[in-house]
Amino acid sequence: MCNQTRYLIFFQYIGTKYSGAVKVPPHQLERQGVQDHLEDAIRRLRPLNTVSLSISSRTDRGVHALSNSAHFDFQRKNDKPPFTEDILVQALNFHLKAEQISITRAYRVPDDFHARFRALSRTYVYRIGLGVSHPSELPLIERDMCWNLRHMELDVEAMSEAAAMLLGTHDFSSFRAVNSDMPFKNPVKTLDVARIQPGRAFVCEHFHREIPFWELTFQSRSFLYKQVRRMTGALVAVGQGSISLTQLKEIMEARDSLAYPQNLVAPARGLFLTRVDYRESGVDGRGKNNNKTAQSNSVSYIVVDFSFFPLESIIIELIHYGVTLSEL
């Protein structure tokens, strides 16, 4: 199969209507995963080989992504040459136009490249809106895209102290939810970034009231199941005075998922996967659109970085790809 090509794609989605990033079991027909729709779009390009997508980051139901990634193999019929990256992006987006999913970039990669295991880091941003007692008080575009908190008070200084406790290498067993993969996952993770900073509404200049927003950013090579949402919930609880820094330390040192108060978990709707970083010698780093590329010792670095753009501009781009305000 001399013309079979492996591609790395980056894609974004509004996760509200999907069961999560990965495909759902055949018996589950209520709602599909993002992977189901991506594989359907690839199949519409009529490859010779069986379509199988490997996604780098398995976001939960209701979680959004500004930059998730995946790889797949593709062999065209009649020994036709591989699709160029730009043509592949256009073709896949054509078949995804009915969905709240779009492809942002594509790269040809070596046959042994793996989107999940070669990722150097993943970055998540959690958005919080203050002084909003009910989602109906938010702009339409914000519904299902942030965690609305009733009260305005949030002790950000205490939250920053709590975030500093999470930095570094720890056993994060207390911050993972129970699932079938739990016995096979190492709970020791290194959290490289835990940051709290002011945010803003996507349409702050045009809404009738000002809503204070905060963003919590977390970066690590990998995360445990629901770890980010549990860390966020704990930091917010500290900011609201529901738990103390001492109690947070005790929860962490317990190294037991049952030690985490279940009512603290942050809802999925405020969470965004914003970037997945790679460093690969075979990755074609050529590209524009503010993707960073660099060469060092014959190694290409790809960083698909959306931090350059305000979050609201990315959401507007998602709307351009078929997401309407009424659907949000």
C-alpha positions in Angstrom: 0.0 0.0 0.0 2.5 2.5 -1.2 0.1 5.5 -1.2 -1.4 5.0 2.2 -0.8 8.1 4.2 -1.1 8.9 7.9 -2.5 12.3 8.8 -2.6 14.3 12.0 -5.6 16.6 12.2 -6.6 19.3 14.7 -10.3 20.0 15.2 -12.6 22.0 17.3 -16.2 21.4 18.5 -18.9 22.6 20.8 -19.5 19.6 22.9 -23.0 20.2 24.1 -24.8 17.8 21.8 -22.2 15.0 21.8 -21.5 12.2 24.2 -17.8 13.1 24.3 -14.8 13.1 22.0 -14.6 9.3 21.4 -17.1 7.1 19.6 -20.0 5.5 21.5 -20.8 1.8 21.7 -23.1 0.5 18.9 -26.0 0.0 21.3 -26.0 3.6 22.4 -28.0 5.6 19.9 -29.1 8.6 22.1 -26.2 10.8 20.9 -22.9 10.1 19.1 -19.4 11.1 20.0 -17.3 13.6 18.0 -15.2 10.6 16.7 -18.3 9.1 15.1 -18.9 12.1 13.0 -15.2 12.5 12.1 -15.0 8.9 10.9 -18.2 9.3 8.9 -16.7 12.4 7.2 -13.5 10.4 6.4 -15.5 7.5 5.0 -17.3 9.9 2.6 -14.0 10.5 0.9 -14.1 6.8 0.0 -10.8 5.4 1.2 -9.7 1.9 0.3 -8.7 1.1 3.9 -10.9 0.8 7.0 -11.4 4.1 8.7 -10.0 4.2 12.3 -9.4 7.4 14.1 -7.1 7.7 17.2 -8.0 10.8 19.3 -5.4 12.4 21.5 -7.7 13.7 24.2 -10.9 12.0 25.4 -13.1 14.9 26.5 -16.3 14.1 28.4 -19.9 14.7 27.4 -20.6 18.4 27.2 -16.9 19.5 27.2 -15.8 21.7 24.3 -12.5 21.8 22.3 -10.8 24.6 20.5 -8.0 22.3 19.5 -8.2 18.5 19.9 -6.2 16.2 17.7 -6.3 12.8 16.1 -4.5 10.6 13.5 -5.8 8.2 10.9 -4.5 6.4 7.8 -5.9 7.0 4.3 -5.4 5.2 1.1 -7.0 6.6 -2.1 -8.4 4.4 -4.9 -6.7 3.7 -8.2 -3.2 4.6 -6.8 -4.2 8.3 -6.7 -1.7 10.5 -4.8 -2.4 11.5 -1.2 -4.6 14.4 -0.5 -2.8 17.6 0.3 -3.3 18.9 3.8 -5.4 21.9 2.6 -7.6 19.8 0.4 -8.2 17.3 3.2 -9.3 20.0 5.6 -11.7 21.5 3.0 -13.1 18.1 2.1 -13.7 17.0 5.7 -15.3 20.3 6.7 -17.7 20.0 3.7 -19.0 16.7 5.1 -19.1 18.1 8.7 -21.0 21.3 7.8 -24.2 19.9 9.5 -22.3 19.4 12.8 -20.8 21.6 15.4 -17.4 20.3 14.5 -14.7 21.7 12.2 -11.2 20.7 11.1 -8.6 23.5 11.6 -5.3 22.0 10.4 -3.9 18.7 8.9 -0.4 17.4 8.6 1.2 14.3 7.0 3.1 12.4 9.7 5.2 9.2 9.8 3.5 5.8 9.8 4.4 5.2 13.5 3.1 8.6 14.7 0.4 8.3 17.4 -1.7 11.4 18.3 -2.4 10.3 21.8 1.0 8.9 23.0 3.2 11.5 21.2 1.5 14.5 22.8 3.8 16.5 25.0 1.1 18.4 26.8 -2.6 19.2 26.9 -4.0 22.5 28.1 -7.5 23.1 29.4 -9.3 26.3 30.3 -12.3 26.4 32.5 -14.6 29.5 32.3 -16.6 30.8 35.3 -19.2 33.6 35.2 -20.1 35.4 38.5 -23.4 36.9 39.7 -25.5 34.7 37.5 -28.2 32.8 39.3 -29.6 31.0 36.3 -28.2 30.3 32.8 -31.1 32.3 31.3 -29.4 35.4 32.6 -26.4 34.8 30.3 -26.1 35.8 26.7 -27.3 33.0 24.5 -23.8 32.3 23.3 -22.6 31.7 26.9 -25.2 29.1 27.8 -23.5 25.7 28.0 -20.1 27.4 27.7 -19.4 28.5 31.3 -20.2 27.7 34.9 -22.5 30.4 36.2 -22.1 31.1 39.9 -24.9 32.9 41.8 -22.6 35.0 44.0 -20.1 37.7 43.0 -17.7 37.0 45.8 -14.7 34.7 44.9 -11.5 34.9 46.9 -9.1 34.7 44.0 -6.0 35.0 46.2 -7.0 31.9 48.2 -7.7 30.1 44.9 -4.3 31.0 43.7 -2.7 29.6 46.9 -4.8 26.4 46.4 -3.7 26.2 42.8 0.0 26.4 43.8 -0.6 23.4 46.0 -1.6 21.3 43.0 1.5 22.3 40.9 4.2 19.7 40.4 4.2 15.9 40.6 1.6 14.4 42.9 -0.7 11.4 43.3 -4.0 12.8 42.1 -6.1 9.8 43.1 -8.5 12.1 45.0 -9.1 14.1 41.9 -10.1 11.3 39.6 -13.6 9.8 39.1 -14.2 6.1 39.1 -14.4 4.5 35.6 -13.4 1.2 33.9 -9.9 2.4 33.1 -9.1 3.3 36.8 -7.1 0.1 37.6 -4.8 0.7 34.6 -4.1 4.4 35.0 -1.1 5.7 37.0 -2.6 8.4 39.3 0.8 10.2 39.6 0.7 13.2 37.2 2.8 16.3 36.8 0.8 19.5 36.7 2.9 22.1 34.9 0.4 25.0 34.9 -2.5 25.9 37.3 -3.4 29.5 36.8 -6.3 31.8 37.6 -6.8 35.0 35.6 -9.6 37.3 34.6 -11.7 36.4 31.5 -14.5 38.0 29.7 -17.8 37.2 28.1 -17.8 36.4 24.4 -20.1 39.3 23.6 -19.3 41.6 26.5 -19.5 44.8 24.5 -23.0 44.0 23.3 -24.8 42.6 26.2 -27.0 44.7 28.5 -25.1 43.8 31.7 -21.5 43.2 32.6 -20.7 39.8 33.9 -17.3 39.2 35.6 -15.5 36.1 34.2 -12.6 34.1 35.5 -10.6 31.5 33.6 -8.7 28.6 35.3 -5.9 27.1 33.1 -4.4 23.7 33.6 -1.6 22.1 31.6 -0.1 18.6 31.9 1.1 15.9 29.7 -2.0 13.9 30.6 -4.9 14.0 33.0 -7.0 11.5 34.9 -10.7 11.0 34.3 -12.5 14.2 35.3 -9.4 15.5 37.0 -9.7 19.0 35.6 -13.3 19.4 36.6 -12.6 18.1 40.1 -9.6 20.4 40.6 -11.7 23.3 39.3 -14.5 22.5 41.7 -12.1 22.3 44.6 -10.5 25.7 43.8 -13.9 27.3 43.5 -14.9 25.8 46.8 -11.8 27.4 48.4 -12.7 30.7 46.7 -16.2 30.6 48.1 -15.0 29.6 51.6 -16.7 26.2 51.5 -13.4 24.4 52.2 -10.1 25.6 53.6 -6.6 25.2 52.2 -6.0 22.7 55.0 -9.0 20.7 54.0 -7.9 20.7 50.3 -4.5 19.5 51.4 -6.1 16.7 53.4 -8.3 15.7 50.4 -5.2 15.6 48.2 -3.1 13.6 50.7 -5.9 11.0 51.2 -5.2 9.7 47.7 -8.7 8.3 47.5 -11.4 9.3 45.0 -13.9 8.8 47.8 -12.3 11.5 49.8 -13.4 14.1 47.3 -16.8 15.7 48.1 -19.1 14.7 45.2 -21.0 18.0 45.2 -17.9 20.0 44.4 -17.3 18.7 40.8 -17.5 21.5 38.3 -20.0 20.9 35.4 -18.7 19.9 32.0 -20.1 22.9 30.2 -17.4 25.4 31.3 -14.5 23.3 30.2 -12.5 23.8 27.0 -9.5 21.8 25.6 -7.5 24.7 24.1 -4.3 23.1 22.8 -2.4 19.8 22.3 1.4 20.2 21.8 3.8 17.9 19.9 7.5 17.7 19.1 8.1 15.3 16.2 10.9 15.0 13.6 8.4 13.8 10.9 5.6 16.3 11.5 5.3 18.8 8.7 5.4 22.1 10.6 4.7 24.2 7.5 1.6 26.3 8.1 0.2 29.7 8.8 -2.8 30.9 10.8 -0.6 31.8 13.8 0.5 28.2 14.4 4.0 28.3 15.8 6.8 26.3 14.1 10.5 26.1 14.8 13.5 24.0 13.8 16.1 22.7 16.3 18.6 19.9 15.7 16.5 18.6 12.8 13.4 18.3 15.0 10.2 20.1 14.0 8.1 21.6 16.7 4.4 22.0 16.2 2.4 24.0 18.7 -1.2 24.6 17.7 -1.7 27.7 19.9 -5.1 29.4 20.2 -4.0 31.5 23.2 -3.1 34.2 20.6 -6.8 34.7 19.9 -9.5 35.8 22.4 -11.9 32.9 23.1 -14.8 34.9 21.7 -13.1 35.1 18.3 -12.8 31.3 18.2 -16.4 30.9 19.1 -17.3 33.2 16.3 -15.3 31.0 14.0 -17.2 27.9 15.2 -20.5 29.7 14.5 -19.1 30.4 11.0 -18.9 26.6 10.6 -22.6 26.1 11.1 -23.2 26.7 14.8 -26.2 29.0 15.3 -27.0 30.9 18.5 -30.3 29.1 18.8 -28.4 25.8 18.9 -26.4 27.0 21.9 
